[in-house]
């Protein structure tokens, strides 16, 4: 079983390809902009390096956010195109869950992702008892950020996609491949303001 994992939800572009559970290709590249221009050459490089035909990939996985609006759109669209072209399965995993399973800890912990200013998306995890909260929006002051594990909030807190790809219980966290936007894009907010829509 060959599985392709993609994360474009942060300032890094991450690719992982597994074959029978083992990682055969993994890369993480920092990008400031131009995700859509860089993604295809990296895919081509991956296929060349592994001598794997794209049609032989069985399943596709993509991080669906929260995170970069443009990055999420590019990643989901890209994976959809690849999966649909060969009639393959496609799954989404949100960035909070991806971060949590990549660092799975025994004690209870919470992962947050900055939405705007001091507004964050948060989800709590208890892997020992298999209890996971719903995703909520909360205000977190700068003094309290250290109480949480962050993802896509600062340049250094990106997802370890290789750890996600190798995780035995990833199926608990898979969902439809739809963007997880917990807040409107800036353009939508500006448009609503100009139309006096609350």
Helices and strands as residue ranges (DSSP letters): E 2-7, E 12-19, E 22-30, H 35-50, G 54-56, E 59-63, H 69-85, E 89-93, H 95-102, E 109-116, E 119-126, E 131-132, E 136-139, G 142-147, E 149-150, H 161-166, G 170-173, H 186-194
